[in-house]
Amino acid sequence: MDARFCVLLFSGGVSTSLLAAKIPGRNVQGILRRLVAGVARDIDALPERMEDRVHAIRVQMKKFRAVLRLAEPALKRGAFAKSDKLARGLKDHFGSARDDDVQAELLLDLLDKDEAAATAAALGLQCRNPGREPDTASARENCSALASLVDQFQLDELAGGEVVEAWLGSYRGSRRAMRACRKETGDDLIFHEWRKRVKTFLYQSATIGPPLDRFVPQADRLASVLGSQHDLAILTARLAARLAGSNAERAALAKKKLVARRALVMGGRLFADKPSAVRGKAELP
């Protein structure tokens, strides 16, 4: 970040101070450019290190969408919507083929080897083909279109207060989603929504840097636990459809509840303060 992003560190909580009057919009724009450029390089390098590059593309586009929300106040509605759609399309174009492998690994964690193998066979879990290259022609075209859109952004006057307000909105949304999960602890869709919001909050906190990156370690761990809850939710749905009442379903449901409770405890620590209190402690603009 810019040298003006000096911070004063105090003890406890999120007690830091932003001394800059504005967060340069050009920095946000530069981050967006680098993310798109990274995706372009990974697409051009396929099929070498296929699995790693596909994962990198998806993560970079998730980060892009999170950072784009920080710039939304300075963007025309059409530019934001089109850019977000292109980024989401690029992420989905390289849709992860890891689900079956993850489900098989979960079964091995829940059951003995023989029962896990039998359950995987009953569910029809298939091994992915890591050597199969996805169609990249349209992805290259969409990546180029996204790069052109980002170049046209006019973010020089994007104020620091606007960026932080967008970040606080993500904090607020994550906190609200957590409360919804507490009321409906068995609703996987609500937990999935919380997971998406936490990941957006995580990527934004890491992007803005000091002092807000102090949230990153906790948010990263929470996102990981919510990812496990999501994987277990997929598994329990498949088991309910094909092996309802089985030992595997009971074990998966029990583990999912345990993971959900852990996520709520972690979330309670991370999002303990109201957004107004976070603003006050951090002396945000």
MIZADREN-938615 format. One record per atom (N, C-alpha, C, O): residue in one letter; x, y, z. Coordinates in steps of 0.02 Angstrom, whole numbers, padded with zeros to 5 digits, always signed. Layout:
residues N
AXYZ ...
END
This chain:
residues 285
M+00041-00060+00000 M+00000+00000+00000 M+00044+00063+00000 M+00104+00059+00009 D+00013+00120-00010 D+00045+00185-00012 D+00079+00200+00055 D+00057+00177+00107 A+00133+00240+00052 A+00170+00257+00113 A+00127+00295+00163 A+00141+00295+00223 R+00074+00326+00138 R+00031+00364+00183 R-00008+00319+00230 R-00040+00342+00277 F-00005+00252+00218 F-00042+00206+00260 F-00002+00190+00322 F+00010+00132+00338 C+00018+00243+00358 C+00050+00233+00423 C-00004+00212+00473 C-00062+00233+00467 V+00013+00171+00521 V-00035+00151+00571 V-00004+00156+00640 V+00056+00145+00649 L-00046+00173+00688 L-00025+00173+00758 L-00054+00111+00790 L-00115+00101+00788 L-00012+00069+00821 L-00036+00008+00851 L-00041+00017+00926 L+00006+00040+00959 F-00098-00002+00952 F-00108+00000+01024 F-00121-00071+01048 F-00116-00118+01009 S-00136-00079+01111 S-00145-00147+01137 S-00219-00164+01140 S-00261-00122+01158 G-00235-00228+01121 G-00302-00254+01128 G-00347-00238+01070 G-00340-00187+01036 G-00395-00284+01058 G-00447-00275+01008 G-00419-00259+00940 G-00368-00287+00919 V-00453-00214+00903 V-00430-00193+00838 V-00406-00121+00843 V-00413-00081+00797 S-00376-00104+00901 S-00358-00035+00916 S-00299-00011+00874 S-00242-00016+00895 T-00314+00013+00815 T-00264+00043+00772 T-00294+00105+00742 T-00354+00117+00747 S-00252+00146+00711 S-00277+00208+00683 S-00255+00218+00612 S-00195+00212+00596 L-00303+00232+00568 L-00286+00250+00499 L-00269+00324+00498 L-00311+00366+00517 L-00209+00341+00477 L-00189+00411+00475 L-00200+00443+00407 L-00196+00504+00401 A-00214+00401+00356 A-00223+00430+00290 A-00294+00455+00281 A-00341+00425+00306 A-00301+00509+00245 A-00368+00537+00233 A-00404+00499+00178 A-00465+00500+00175 K-00367+00466+00135 K-00399+00427+00081 K-00355+00368+00062 K-00294+00372+00065 I-00387+00315+00042 I-00352+00257+00015 I-00351+00265-00061 I-00404+00264-00092 P-00293+00274-00090 P-00290+00289-00161 P-00328+00237-00203 P-00313+00177-00200 G-00376+00261-00242 G-00413+00216-00285 G-00369+00181-00335 G-00384+00125-00357 R-00313+00214-00353 R-00269+00182-00402 R-00238+00118-00374 R-00221+00073-00411 N-00231+00114-00307 N-00207+00053-00276 N-00257-00004-00284 N-00238-00060-00299 V-00320+00012-00273 V-00373-00038-00282 V-00375-00060-00354 V-00381-00119-00369 Q-00371-00012-00400 Q-00372-00028-00471 Q-00312-00070-00490 Q-00317-00116-00531 G-00254-00055-00461 G-00194-00095-00475 G-00201-00167-00452 G-00178-00212-00486 I-00233-00177-00395 I-00245-00245-00370 I-00290-00283-00417 I-00277-00342-00433 L-00342-00251-00441 L-00388-00283-00488 L-00352-00302-00552 L-00363-00356-00579 R-00310-00256-00576 R-00271-00270-00637 R-00226-00331-00628 R-00222-00375-00671 R-00192-00334-00571 R-00145-00389-00559 R-00182-00456-00554 R-00156-00507-00576 L-00240-00456-00525 L-00278-00518-00519 L-00299-00544-00588 L-00294-00603-00602 V-00322-00498-00631 V-00343-00519-00698 V-00282-00542-00738 V-00285-00592-00774 A-00226-00507-00731 A-00165-00526-00766 A-00141-00595-00743 A-00117-00635-00784 G-00148-00609-00680 G-00129-00675-00654 G-00171-00730-00684 G-00145-00783-00700 V-00235-00717-00691 V-00280-00767-00721 V-00261-00778-00794 V-00260-00835-00819 A-00246-00723-00829 A-00226-00729-00900 A-00164-00773-00907 A-00160-00814-00952 R-00115-00763-00863 R-00054-00803-00866 R-00069-00877-00852 R-00042-00921-00885 D-00112-00890-00803 D-00128-00959-00787 D-00166-00993-00844 D-00155-01052-00857 I-00210-00957-00877 I-00246-00986-00933 I-00198-01003-00990 I-00202-01056-01020 D-00152-00956-01004 D-00104-00968-01058 D-00058-01027-01042 D-00033-01060-01088 A-00046-01040-00979 A+00001-01094-00959 A-00032-01163-00956 A+00003-01213-00949 L-00098-01166-00962 L-00132-01231-00961 L-00112-01270-01023 L-00100-01240-01076 P-00107-01337-01019 P-00128-01381-00963 P-00072-01397-00913 P-00081-01441-00871 E-00016-01363-00917 E+00037-01376-00869 E+00013-01362-00798 E-00019-01311-00786 R+00027-01407-00752 R+00005-01402-00682 R-00068-01384-00678 R-00089-01336-00645 M-00108-01425-00713 M-00179-01412-00722 M-00215-01397-00656 M-00248-01345-00649 E-00210-01442-00609 E-00248-01435-00547 E-00230-01372-00509 E-00274-01336-00485 D-00165-01358-00503 D-00143-01298-00467 D-00167-01234-00502 D-00189-01187-00469 R-00161-01233-00568 R-00179-01172-00604 R-00254-01160-00603 R-00276-01103-00597 V-00294-01212-00610 V-00366-01204-00607 V-00387-01178-00539 V-00429-01134-00533 H-00356-01205-00487 H-00371-01181-00419 H-00352-01107-00412 H-00389-01068-00383 A-00293-01090-00439 A-00270-01020-00435 A-00317-00973-00472 A-00331-00918-00448 I-00342-00994-00529 I-00388-00952-00568 I-00451-00939-00527 I-00475-00882-00523 R-00478-00991-00497 R-00540-00983-00459 R-00530-00938-00398 R-00572-00896-00383 V-00474-00947-00363 V-00461-00906-00304 V-00451-00833-00324 V-00476-00788-00291 Q-00414-00821-00378 Q-00402-00752-00400 Q-00467-00717-00420 Q-00475-00657-00407 M-00513-00753-00451 M-00576-00722-00469 M-00621-00711-00409 M-00661-00664-00408 K-00615-00753-00358 K-00652-00741-00296 K-00625-00678-00262 K-00663-00637-00237 K-00559-00671-00262 K-00528-00611-00234 K-00548-00549-00274 K-00562-00497-00246 F-00548-00556-00340 F-00567-00500-00383 F-00637-00475-00364 F-00647-00415-00357 R-00684-00521-00357 R-00753-00501-00342 R-00758-00467-00274 R-00797-00421-00264 A-00717-00491-00226 A-00717-00461-00160 A-00689-00390-00162 A-00717-00344-00134 V-00632-00381-00197 V-00601-00315-00202 V-00645-00268-00243 V-00648-00208-00230 L-00678-00295-00294 L-00722-00254-00336 L-00775-00220-00293 L-00796-00164-00308 R-00798-00254-00242 R-00850-00225-00199 R-00824-00164-00161 R-00862-00119-00143 L-00758-00163-00148 L-00729-00104-00115 L-00731-00044-00161 L-00735+00013-00138 A-00728-00056-00226 A-00728-00002-00275 A-00798+00017-00299 A-00806+00066-00335 E-00848-00021-00278 E-00916-00010-00304 E-00941+00062-00296 E-00974+00087-00342 P-00926+00098-00240 P-00952+00166-00234 P-00929+00213-00290 P-00963+00262-00305 A-00871+00198-00320 A-00844+00243-00372 A-00859+00218-00443 A-00838+00249-00491 L-00895+00162-00449 L-00908+00133-00515 L-00980+00144-00536 L-01026+00146-00495 K-00989+00152-00600 K-01057+00153-00627 K-01087+00084-00617 K-01052+00034-00620 R-01152+00083-00606 R-01185+00019-00591 R-01173-00032-00646 R-01160-00090-00631 G-01177-00010-00709 G-01167-00056-00764 G-01097-00085-00765 G-01088-00144-00780 A-01047-00044-00750 A-00977-00067-00751 A-00966-00118-00695 A-00931-00168-00705 F-00994-00105-00637 F-00986-00152-00582 F-01019-00218-00599 F-00989-00271-00591 A-01081-00215-00622 A-01118-00277-00636 A-01085-00318-00691 A-01081-00379-00685 K-01062-00285-00743 K-01031-00322-00798 K-00965-00354-00776 K-00951-00411-00794 S-00926-00316-00738 S-00862-00343-00714 S-00872-00402-00667 S-00838-00452-00672 D-00920-00395-00623 D-00934-00448-00576 D-00959-00511-00612 D-00940-00567-00594 K-01000-00501-00662 K-01026-00558-00701 K-00969-00594-00739 K-00967-00655-00741 L-00924-00555-00768 L-00868-00586-00804 L-00823-00625-00757 L-00801-00680-00773 A-00809-00596-00699 A-00767-00630-00650 A-00800-00694-00625 A-00767-00746-00618 R-00864-00690-00611 R-00900-00750-00589 R-00901-00803-00644 R-00894-00863-00630 G-00908-00781-00706 G-00908-00828-00762 G-00841-00863-00770 G-00839-00923-00784 L-00787-00825-00761 L-00720-00855-00766 L-00710-00907-00710 L-00682-00960-00722 K-00732-00890-00650 K-00726-00937-00594 K-00766-01001-00609 K-00740-01056-00600 D-00827-00992-00631 D-00870-01050-00644 D-00847-01090-00705 D-00857-01151-00709 H-00816-01056-00753 H-00791-01090-00813 H-00741-01144-00794 H-00737-01197-00824 F-00703-01129-00742 F-00653-01177-00718 F-00678-01210-00655 F-00642-01219-00606 G-00742-01229-00657 G-00774-01260-00600 G-00733-01318-00573 G-00708-01359-00610 S-00728-01319-00507 S-00687-01370-00475 S-00715-01439-00486 S-00775-01450-00481 A-00670-01485-00501 A-00689-01555-00509 A-00669-01594-00446 A-00662-01656-00449 R-00659-01560-00391 R-00633-01591-00331 R-00686-01623-00287 R-00669-01659-00241 D-00750-01610-00301 D-00802-01630-00255 D-00801-01705-00240 D-00806-01725-00182 D-00796-01746-00292 D-00797-01819-00280 D-00737-01840-00237 D-00745-01883-00193 D-00679-01812-00250 D-00621-01829-00211 D-00630-01808-00138 D-00611-01845-00092 V-00658-01748-00127 V-00669-01724-00060 V-00718-01769-00023 V-00708-01786+00036 Q-00772-01790-00058 Q-00821-01834-00027 Q-00790-01900-00007 Q-00804-01927+00047 A-00747-01927-00050 A-00714-01991-00035 A-00668-01983+00025 A-00664-02028+00068 E-00632-01927+00029 E-00588-01915+00086 E-00627-01908+00151 E-00605-01931+00203 L-00685-01875+00147 L-00727-01868+00206 L-00752-01936+00231 L-00753-01949+00291 L-00770-01979+00184 L-00793-02045+00203 L-00738-02084+00239 L-00751-02120+00286 L-00677-02077+00215 L-00620-02111+00248 L-00609-02084+00318 L-00586-02120+00362 D-00625-02021+00329 D-00618-01991+00394 D-00673-02013+00442 D-00663-02016+00503 L-00732-02029+00413 L-00790-02046+00454 L-00797-02121+00467 L-00824-02142+00518 L-00774-02163+00419 L-00786-02234+00420 L-00721-02273+00414 L-00669-02245+00398 D-00725-02338+00426 D-00666-02378+00413 D-00656-02386+00338 D-00701-02370+00299 K-00598-02409+00318 K-00579-02409+00247 K-00628-02447+00203 K-00648-02422+00150 D-00649-02506+00225 D-00693-02548+00184 D-00762-02516+00177 D-00791-02515+00123 E-00789-02492+00233 E-00855-02461+00231 E-00854-02396+00190 E-00902-02381+00155 A-00799-02358+00195 A-00792-02297+00157 A-00791-02312+00082 A-00823-02278+00042 A-00755-02365+00063 A-00751-02384-00008 A-00819-02407-00033 A-00839-02389-00089 A-00855-02446+00007 A-00921-02471-00014 A-00970-02413-00020 A-01010-02411-00066 T-00966-02366+00027 T-01011-02308+00024 T-00996-02264-00036 T-01041-02240-00069 A-00931-02254-00050 A-00912-02214-00108 A-00939-02246-00172 A-00963-02211-00217 A-00934-02312-00177 A-00959-02347-00236 A-01035-02339-00241 A-01061-02329-00296 A-01069-02344-00184 A-01142-02337-00185 A-01164-02267-00205 A-01217-02258-00236 L-01123-02218-00188 L-01139-02148-00207 L-01118-02132-00278 L-01135-02079-00304 G-01081-02177-00309 G-01058-02165-00377 G-01005-02112-00383 G-01002-02077-00433 L-00963-02107-00331 L-00910-02057-00333 L-00860-02076-00387 L-00837-02133-00389 Q-00843-02029-00429 Q-00797-02041-00484 Q-00733-02002-00474 Q-00733-01945-00449 C-00677-02032-00494 C-00613-01996-00492 C-00611-01945-00549 C-00634-01959-00604 R-00585-01887-00534 R-00580-01837-00586 R-00523-01854-00634 R-00481-01896-00619 N-00523-01821-00691 N-00470-01831-00740 N-00428-01767-00742 N-00443-01722-00780 P-00375-01764-00700 P-00337-01701-00695 P-00302-01681-00759 P-00280-01624-00766 G-00296-01727-00807 G-00261-01710-00868 G-00305-01680-00922 G-00281-01660-00975 R-00369-01678-00909 R-00415-01651-00959 R-00415-01575-00957 R-00429-01544-00906 E-00398-01546-01014 E-00393-01473-01017 E-00461-01442-01032 E-00493-01463-01081 P-00484-01395-00992 P-00548-01361-01007 P-00541-01317-01069 P-00485-01298-01087 D-00596-01302-01100 D-00596-01258-01158 D-00575-01188-01135 D-00605-01159-01090 T-00522-01162-01165 T-00495-01099-01142 T-00508-01040-01189 T-00493-00983-01171 A-00535-01053-01248 A-00544-00999-01296 A-00590-00945-01269 A-00573-00886-01270 S-00648-00965-01245 S-00696-00916-01219 S-00670-00884-01154 S-00683-00826-01140 A-00632-00923-01115 A-00604-00896-01053 A-00554-00841-01068 A-00553-00789-01035 R-00513-00851-01119 R-00465-00799-01138 R-00502-00736-01161 R-00482-00680-01144 E-00554-00746-01199 E-00593-00689-01223 E-00625-00650-01166 E-00622-00589-01165 N-00654-00686-01118 N-00685-00653-01060 N-00633-00620-01015 N-00646-00567-00987 C-00575-00651-01009 C-00522-00621-00969 C-00498-00556-01001 C-00485-00507-00966 S-00492-00556-01066 S-00471-00495-01102 S-00523-00440-01093 S-00506-00382-01083 A-00588-00459-01098 A-00641-00410-01089 A-00641-00382-01019 A-00653-00322-01009 L-00627-00424-00969 L-00624-00401-00900 L-00565-00353-00890 L-00572-00303-00855 A-00508-00369-00920 A-00450-00324-00915 A-00465-00256-00944 A-00445-00205-00917 S-00501-00255-01000 S-00519-00191-01032 S-00565-00150-00988 S-00558-00089-00984 L-00613-00183-00956 L-00658-00148-00911 L-00621-00117-00853 L-00633-00059-00835 V-00575-00155-00823 V-00537-00129-00766 V-00495-00069-00786 V-00489-00021-00748 D-00467-00071-00846 D-00427-00015-00871 D-00469+00049-00877 D-00442+00104-00872 Q-00534+00040-00888 Q-00578+00098-00897 Q-00605+00126-00831 Q-00636+00179-00830 F-00593+00090-00777 F-00616+00115-00712 F-00583+00182-00697 F-00525+00193-00714 Q-00619+00226-00665 Q-00592+00290-00644 Q-00597+00294-00568 Q-00646+00317-00539 L-00544+00270-00536 L-00545+00261-00463 L-00498+00309-00426 L-00488+00301-00366 D-00469+00357-00461 D-00421+00402-00429 D-00450+00440-00370 D-00414+00456-00323 E-00514+00453-00372 E-00545+00492-00318 E-00584+00448-00269 E-00624+00472-00230 L-00571+00383-00272 L-00604+00338-00225 L-00578+00353-00154 L-00519+00343-00140 A-00622+00376-00112 A-00602+00398-00045 A-00592+00340+00002 A-00625+00288-00003 G-00546+00350+00049 G-00533+00298+00098 G-00594+00282+00139 G-00606+00224+00157 G-00633+00333+00154 G-00694+00322+00193 G-00743+00276+00156 G-00778+00236+00187 E-00746+00283+00090 E-00791+00241+00051 E-00767+00168+00051 E-00808+00122+00056 V-00702+00159+00045 V-00674+00091+00045 V-00687+00058+00112 V-00709+00000+00115 V-00673+00094+00166 V-00683+00066+00233 V-00757+00053+00246 V-00774+00004+00279 E-00800+00097+00221 E-00872+00086+00230 E-00895+00022+00195 E-00937-00015+00221 A-00867+00009+00136 A-00883-00053+00101 A-00857-00113+00140 A-00891-00164+00145 W-00797-00106+00169 W-00770-00160+00211 W-00814-00171+00273 W-00827-00229+00291 L-00836-00117+00304 L-00879-00124+00362 L-00946-00156+00342 L-00976-00191+00382 G-00967-00144+00281 G-01028-00177+00256 G-01019-00252+00253 G-01065-00290+00268 S-00959-00275+00233 S-00944-00346+00231 S-00941-00375+00302 S-00965-00430+00314 Y-00912-00337+00348 Y-00911-00358+00418 Y-00982-00365+00444 Y-01000-00414+00476 R-01022-00315+00429 R-01092-00314+00452 R-01131-00373+00422 R-01169-00406+00457 G-01121-00384+00357 G-01157-00439+00324 G-01136-00507+00351 G-01177-00551+00359 S-01071-00515+00366 S-01046-00578+00395 S-01076-00589+00464 S-01095-00645+00482 R-01080-00537+00502 R-01107-00541+00570 R-01182-00558+00568 R-01206-00598+00608 R-01217-00527+00522 R-01289-00540+00515 R-01301-00612+00493 R-01347-00645+00518 A-01260-00636+00446 A-01267-00706+00423 A-01252-00755+00479 A-01284-00808+00484 M-01204-00738+00521 M-01188-00781+00579 M-01248-00786+00625 M-01264-00840+00650 R-01281-00730+00638 R-01340-00732+00681 R-01395-00776+00652 R-01431-00811+00688 A-01402-00773+00586 A-01452-00816+00553 A-01434-00889+00562 A-01479-00931+00571 C-01370-00906+00559 C-01348-00975+00568 C-01362-00998+00639 C-01378-01057+00650 R-01356-00954+00687 R-01370-00972+00756 R-01444-00991+00766 R-01460-01034+00806 K-01487-00958+00728 K-01559-00972+00733 K-01577-01036+00696 K-01624-01071+00716 E-01542-01050+00642 E-01557-01109+00600 E-01493-01150+00592 E-01464-01152+00538 T-01473-01183+00645 T-01408-01218+00644 T-01406-01277+00596 T-01352-01301+00578 G-01464-01300+00573 G-01465-01356+00527 G-01476-01336+00455 G-01482-01379+00412 D-01480-01271+00440 D-01494-01248+00373 D-01428-01237+00335 D-01392-01189+00347 D-01413-01284+00290 D-01349-01281+00254 D-01344-01222+00207 D-01290-01196+00195 L-01400-01200+00179 L-01399-01143+00133 L-01380-01079+00170 L-01344-01037+00143 I-01404-01072+00231 I-01387-01013+00271 I-01313-01014+00288 I-01280-00962+00287 F-01287-01073+00305 F-01215-01078+00320 F-01173-01065+00257 F-01120-01035+00261 H-01199-01086+00200 H-01163-01073+00137 H-01159-00998+00124 H-01108-00973+00101 E-01214-00963+00138 E-01214-00890+00129 E-01165-00857+00177 E-01130-00810+00158 W-01162-00881+00238 W-01114-00854+00286 W-01042-00867+00262 W-01000-00823+00266 R-01030-00926+00236 R-00963-00942+00211 R-00942-00893+00156 R-00885-00869+00156 K-00987-00879+00109 K-00970-00833+00055 K-00954-00763+00082 K-00908-00730+00059 R-00993-00741+00130 R-00982-00675+00158 R-00916-00671+00197 R-00880-00621+00194 V-00900-00724+00233 V-00837-00726+00271 V-00778-00724+00223 V-00728-00691+00237 K-00782-00760+00167 K-00727-00760+00119 K-00718-00691+00087 K-00662-00669+00076 T-00774-00657+00073 T-00769-00589+00047 T-00736-00544+00098 T-00691-00505+00081 F-00756-00550+00161 F-00727-00510+00214 F-00652-00526+00221 F-00612-00480+00232 L-00635-00589+00216 L-00565-00610+00221 L-00523-00578+00166 L-00471-00549+00180 Y-00545-00584+00103 Y-00507-00558+00047 Y-00501-00482+00051 Y-00449-00454+00034 Q-00554-00449+00072 Q-00552-00376+00077 Q-00504-00354+00132 Q-00465-00307+00123 S-00505-00387+00189 S-00462-00370+00245 S-00389-00377+00225 S-00347-00335+00242 A-00373-00431+00189 A-00304-00443+00167 A-00283-00391+00115 A-00225-00370+00114 T-00330-00369+00074 T-00315-00322+00020 T-00301-00252+00047 T-00253-00219+00027 I-00343-00229+00093 I-00334-00162+00120 I-00269-00157+00159 I-00236-00105+00158 G-00251-00210+00193 G-00189-00209+00231 G-00198-00177+00299 G-00254-00174+00325 P-00143-00154+00330 P-00147-00125+00398 P-00195-00066+00400 P-00195-00025+00354 P-00235-00061+00451 P-00238-00104+00510 P-00289-00162+00503 P-00294-00203+00548 L-00326-00164+00448 L-00381-00211+00443 L-00358-00283+00431 L-00397-00329+00441 D-00296-00292+00411 D-00272-00360+00399 D-00262-00399+00464 D-00245-00458+00463 R-00273-00366+00521 R-00270-00401+00584 R-00326-00452+00590 R-00323-00498+00631 F-00378-00444+00550 F-00434-00491+00551 F-00419-00554+00511 F-00454-00604+00517 V-00368-00552+00469 V-00356-00606+00421 V-00346-00675+00452 V-00378-00722+00430 P-00302-00683+00502 P-00291-00750+00529 P-00356-00783+00554 P-00369-00842+00538 Q-00396-00747+00592 Q-00458-00775+00618 Q-00508-00789+00561 Q-00540-00841+00560 A-00513-00742+00514 A-00560-00750+00459 A-00540-00809+00415 A-00583-00845+00390 D-00475-00818+00406 D-00450-00874+00365 D-00468-00941+00397 D-00490-00987+00364 R-00458-00945+00463 R-00474-01007+00498 R-00550-01021+00496 R-00571-01077+00487 L-00589-00968+00505 L-00662-00976+00504 L-00685-00998+00434 L-00728-01041+00428 A-00657-00968+00382 A-00676-00986+00314 A-00660-01060+00301 A-00697-01094+00266 S-00604-01084+00328 S-00585-01153+00319 S-00635-01200+00353 S-00655-01251+00325 V-00655-01183+00414 V-00704-01224+00450 V-00771-01224+00414 V-00804-01275+00408 L-00791-01165+00390 L-00854-01161+00353 L-00850-01199+00287 L-00900-01226+00263 G-00790-01203+00258 G-00780-01244+00199 G-00790-01317+00214 G-00820-01353+00173 S-00767-01340+00272 S-00778-01409+00293 S-00852-01422+00304 S-00878-01475+00286 Q-00887-01373+00333 Q-00959-01381+00343 Q-00994-01388+00276 Q-01041-01427+00269 H-00972-01349+00228 H-01002-01351+00161 H-00990-01419+00127 H-01036-01447+00097 D-00929-01445+00133 D-00914-01511+00104 D-00956-01565+00137 D-00981-01611+00103 L-00965-01561+00203 L-01006-01609+00238 L-01079-01603+00219 L-01116-01652+00217 A-01101-01541+00206 A-01170-01531+00184 A-01183-01565+00118 A-01236-01595+00108 I-01135-01561+00072 I-01142-01594+00007 I-01145-01670+00017 I-01186-01704-00013 L-01102-01695+00061 L-01100-01767+00074 L-01165-01791+00105 L-01193-01841+00084 T-01189-01756+00156 T-01251-01778+00189 T-01310-01776+00141 T-01355-01818+00146 A-01311-01728+00095 A-01366-01725+00046 A-01363-01786+00000 A-01415-01815-00017 R-01303-01806-00021 R-01296-01864-00064 R-01314-01928-00027 R-01346-01973-00055 L-01295-01932+00036 L-01311-01991+00075 L-01386-01995+00088 L-01415-02050+00087 A-01418-01938+00101 A-01490-01938+00113 A-01528-01961+00051 A-01581-01993+00057 A-01501-01946-00007 A-01535-01964-00069 A-01527-02039-00086 A-01572-02069-00116 R-01471-02068-00067 R-01457-02137-00088 R-01450-02187-00031 R-01464-02246-00039 L-01428-02162+00027 L-01416-02208+00083 L-01445-02181+00147 L-01412-02179+00199 A-01508-02159+00144 A-01541-02131+00202 A-01543-02182+00259 A-01559-02241+00248 G-01528-02158+00319 G-01530-02201+00377 G-01468-02244+00387 G-01464-02282+00435 S-01419-02238+00343 S-01359-02279+00347 S-01312-02253+00402 S-01319-02197+00426 N-01266-02295+00421 N-01215-02275+00469 N-01175-02216+00443 N-01156-02171+00481 A-01162-02216+00378 A-01124-02161+00348 A-01162-02095+00355 A-01132-02044+00370 E-01227-02096+00343 E-01266-02035+00349 E-01266-02010+00421 E-01258-01950+00433 R-01274-02054+00469 R-01274-02034+00540 R-01207-02004+00559 R-01204-01953+00594 A-01153-02035+00536 A-01086-02010+00553 A-01074-01941+00521 A-01046-01896+00553 A-01096-01933+00459 A-01086-01869+00424 A-01127-01814+00456 A-01103-01757+00462 L-01189-01829+00475 L-01231-01779+00507 L-01202-01757+00574 L-01203-01698+00591 A-01177-01805+00612 A-01148-01789+00677 A-01086-01744+00668 A-01077-01696+00705 K-01045-01760+00619 K-00985-01720+00607 K-01004-01650+00583 K-00973-01601+00603 K-01054-01646+00541 K-01075-01581+00515 K-01100-01536+00572 K-01086-01476+00573 K-01138-01564+00618 K-01162-01525+00675 K-01104-01501+00718 K-01104-01444+00742 L-01055-01545+00728 L-00996-01527+00768 L-00958-01470+00736 L-00937-01422+00769 V-00948-01475+00670 V-00912-01423+00634 V-00950-01357+00634 V-00921-01303+00641 A-01017-01361+00628 A-01057-01300+00629 A-01052-01265+00697 A-01048-01204+00700 R-01053-01303+00750 R-01047-01274+00817 R-00979-01241+00825 R-00973-01187+00855 R-00927-01273+00799 R-00860-01244+00802 R-00857-01178+00764 R-00828-01130+00788 A-00888-01176+00706 A-00889-01115+00666 A-00924-01058+00703 A-00902-01001+00701 L-00978-01074+00737 L-01015-01022+00772 L-00975-00995+00831 L-00979-00935+00846 V-00937-01038+00864 V-00894-01015+00919 V-00840-00969+00891 V-00827-00915+00919 M-00808-00989+00836 M-00756-00949+00806 M-00784-00883+00780 M-00754-00830+00788 G-00843-00886+00749 G-00874-00826+00723 G-00893-00778+00778 G-00889-00718+00770 G-00914-00806+00835 G-00933-00764+00891 G-00874-00723+00916 G-00883-00667+00940 R-00814-00751+00911 R-00754-00714+00931 R-00735-00661+00879 R-00719-00604+00895 L-00737-00682+00815 L-00716-00637+00762 L-00763-00577+00754 L-00741-00521+00744 F-00828-00591+00760 F-00878-00538+00748 F-00912-00517+00814 F-00972-00503+00815 A-00874-00516+00867 A-00902-00500+00933 A-00926-00427+00936 A-00978-00413+00966 D-00889-00382+00904 D-00906-00311+00909 D-00956-00290+00856 D-00956-00316+00800 K-00998-00242+00873 K-01041-00211+00823 K-00998-00170+00775 K-00945-00147+00794 P-01021-00161+00713 P-00982-00122+00665 P-00964-00052+00692 P-00909-00027+00679 S-01011-00021+00728 S-00996+00045+00755 S-00939+00043+00806 S-00899+00089+00810 A-00936-00013+00843 A-00881-00019+00892 A-00815-00031+00857 A-00763-00006+00878 V-00816-00070+00802 V-00756-00081+00763 V-00730-00015+00735 V-00671-00001+00738 R-00776+00025+00709 R-00757+00091+00682 R-00725+00134+00737 R-00674+00167+00725 G-00755+00134+00796 G-00730+00175+00850 G-00663+00153+00876 G-00619+00194+00888 K-00654+00087+00884 K-00590+00061+00910 K-00534+00073+00861 K-00477+00088+00880 A-00550+00066+00796 A-00497+00074+00746 A-00489+00146+00724 A-00444+00161+00685 E-00532+00191+00750 E-00531+00261+00730 E-00533+00268+00655 E-00494+00305+00624 L-00580+00230+00625 L-00586+00230+00553 L-00617+00295+00529 L-00654+00327+00567 P-00603+00315+00467 P-00631+00378+00442 P-00706+00371+00429 P-00738+00419+00408 
END
